Amino acid sequence: MTVTLAIIGAYLLDVTNGLASRCAAARPGPGTCSGMSAFASHVHGIVTIGAATCAALAVIAFVWYMVRGYRAGRARGYHDV
């Protein structure tokens, strides 16, 4: 589940970066950035933190499984024959 969230977060971050880059390229001044680009520019930091958090949780879950979960499964008899 966490890997799925990390992948979705990466796609969402890519879309947000693409939309927010339109505001960064616009000339400074009032009214130069509006609509979805302005919204993406405002939520860029939150989306970045969310994607990084999901990726970190996926890494932690993978490491936990490799260290603890795999051994526990083999100790209970759930292993390849």
Contacts in CASP RR format, 6 or more apart in sequence:
PFRMAT RR
TARGET T0000
AUTHOR 0000-0000-0000
METHOD contacts of the structure
MODEL  1
MTVTLAIIGAYLLDVTNGLASRCAAARPGPGTCSGMSAFASHVHGIVTIG
AATCAALAVIAFVWYMVRGYRAGRARGYHDV
2 54 0 8 1.000
2 57 0 8 1.000
2 58 0 8 1.000
2 61 0 8 1.000
3 58 0 8 1.000
3 61 0 8 1.000
3 62 0 8 1.000
5 54 0 8 1.000
5 57 0 8 1.000
5 58 0 8 1.000
6 51 0 8 1.000
6 54 0 8 1.000
6 55 0 8 1.000
6 57 0 8 1.000
6 58 0 8 1.000
8 54 0 8 1.000
9 47 0 8 1.000
9 50 0 8 1.000
9 51 0 8 1.000
9 54 0 8 1.000
10 51 0 8 1.000
10 55 0 8 1.000
12 47 0 8 1.000
12 51 0 8 1.000
13 47 0 8 1.000
13 48 0 8 1.000
13 51 0 8 1.000
15 40 0 8 1.000
16 40 0 8 1.000
16 43 0 8 1.000
16 44 0 8 1.000
16 47 0 8 1.000
17 44 0 8 1.000
18 40 0 8 1.000
19 36 0 8 1.000
19 37 0 8 1.000
19 39 0 8 1.000
19 40 0 8 1.000
19 41 0 8 1.000
20 37 0 8 1.000
20 40 0 8 1.000
20 41 0 8 1.000
20 44 0 8 1.000
22 33 0 8 1.000
22 37 0 8 1.000
23 32 0 8 1.000
23 33 0 8 1.000
23 37 0 8 1.000
23 38 0 8 1.000
23 40 0 8 1.000
23 41 0 8 1.000
24 41 0 8 1.000
26 32 0 8 1.000
26 33 0 8 1.000
33 41 0 8 1.000
73 79 0 8 1.000
END
